[in-house]
Amino acid sequence: MRRTPFSPSFWRSPLRGPWFTSVLGVVLLGGITVLFVTGLLSYAAYNPDLSPVNDQTPDKGILGFYLFSWPTDPHWLYRLTQGVHVTLGITLIPVLLAKLWSVVPKLFTLPPARSLAHALERISLLLLVGGGLFEFATGVLNVQLDYVFPGSFYPLHFYGAWVFFAAFVAHAVLKTPAALRNLRGLRQPPQVAEEERELVAPDPDPPTVSRRGALGLVGGGSLLLFGTTVGQDFDGLRWSAVLAPHGGADPGSGPGGFQINKTAAYAGVGAAERSEEAWRLTVSGRSGTVRLSRADLLRLPLHSSALPIACVEGWSTSDQWWRGVRLRDLAALVGYDGDTPDVFVESLQRHGAFRRAALRANQVADPRSLLALFVNGEELTPDHGHPARVIVPAAPGVLNTKWVARMTFGDL
Amino acid sequence: MRRPRFALPVGSPLQILLLTCSFALAAYAGVQLLAGDWFGVAVWFVGAALLHDLVLLPLYAAADRALVKAAGPRRRWVGYVRVPAALSLLLLLVWFPLIGGQVTAGYASATGLSADRFLSRWLLLTAVLFGGSAVLFVLRLRRATKQRPPAVH
């Protein structure tokens, strides 16, 4: 039996034990809670209850119980929440791996179940481990645009998060008291002590590293991932994010040289339909429909605002200086003077989930919300949405529709 | 009434209640999670746990054991190989789609950025990690020999 994993003496590492597992567990308790909350916030930021086009998980039922109107203040809100979500998730990967390593002997414990409660707990652990790895894997693949998972990212990551979180809460309730006791070094009641002694190798190899040294390696791995990722959220630090998808370099130089989510070529928006002669913006509302050329838009009052692009993939740019027509001025053009409504925005883009997007009245009413024609003092580039794009404070990148063709004001 | 011979004890009723509640919520979300390609999702969900516990973990544990064995009597120096190797493999594990060039075309056309840089950067980082470890090793070794009293013959 000594040679099979079902025997306790198979597990030889002197590092395993309640203290090591408890430290990692408490870090994950805090970290995963933050991931879950920032994930829920990201869903709310899309304003999914405003319009079906904003909602990738329409069958969510009670899982959308907490939804609220996403604010426009502070203007870096989504940049912060989603930057934390993705950067922290990547940073926690070594902690997750170390935690799973530290408890792996328990996978092979015999008998498989000591009681009904214990049997249920072990089934729950499949949801916990499978769910955790599923969430981390789908997230890490999605930010690298590697869409190999079985379905669309949004429903998989959203419903997967709830399955995982259900198991996570149960696990946290069952284990946190013991973990905290272990860390405080208090004496444990005998039955807890016995269950946790499973982790300690009965016949350990001589150590090659101390427990603190091993934790140092885990922390070092987290620090390395953090240090090579966090720069993709700051233009001044982007060079340091050497392996992150939107780190390293900007796609160009000059006023339009900042990060791009989807290029015009990728979106299939050609030069002909964006040209001065061909392109017209159709604005509809209470008093009818107007069609505006870019020259018509330039004759309207132009305003400036400094706003970032913040993507669901966790990268963002520093504030860019946008110039264009206020959304509420466009609403006034079609009969909404003073009572700003929601707006339904459609792009020239023919394919892709967010070629149409809805913005809520509070977003339309904000004086910083623009239909931008210029960025950083120059005409928009094709990749940043020329001839005109939406830019709204604190909104996720995909709601800042590029290559806008039609805007329909009215209550959605 | 006869009791079955190998009846499973019930265990903590509180724990059963908590876990049942957790399963109910997981099932509520799980129905939607499995609404599309249910088989693919199930394979990913269970496969992730199996792949980690039965493939990835045994592989890196065996590699580490082989390293310690190879070091023989110099086992206290294994950290100088283990640490840079673990960090380099961690970076590869997280960023393999970009480093391995799996997404090169799609990535480049979506973002306007070149995807060629990831492999070379990962190799450079790996070189820096091992190089830094080697420098530390030499420094420690020199300090250790200096501190040792000269051998008396």
Interface residues (C-beta under 8 A of the other chain):
Chain A: T57 D59 K60 G61 I62 L63 I90 I93 P94 L97 L100 W101 V104 L107 A113 R114 S115 L116 A117 H118 A119 L120 E121 I123 S124 L126 L127 V129 G130 G131 L133 F134 A137 V140 L141 Q144 L145 D146 F149 P150 G151 S152 P155 L156 Y159 G160 W162 V163 A166 A167 V169 A170 V173 L174 D205 P206 T208 V209 G213 L217 G220 G221 L224 L225 T228 V242 L243 P245 H246 G248 A249 P251 G252 Q259 I260 N261 K262 T263 A265 Y266 D383
Chain B: L8 P9 V10 G11 S12 P13 Q15 I16 L18 L19 T20 C21 S22 F23 L25 A26 Y28 A29 G30 Q32 L33 A35 G36 D37 G40 V41 V43 W44 F45 V46 A48 A49 H52 D53 L57 A61 V68 R75 R76 V78 G79 R82 V83 A86 L87 L90 L91 L93 V94 W95 P97 L98 I99 Q102 V103 G106 Y107 S109 A110 T111 G112 L113 R117 F118 R121 W122 L125
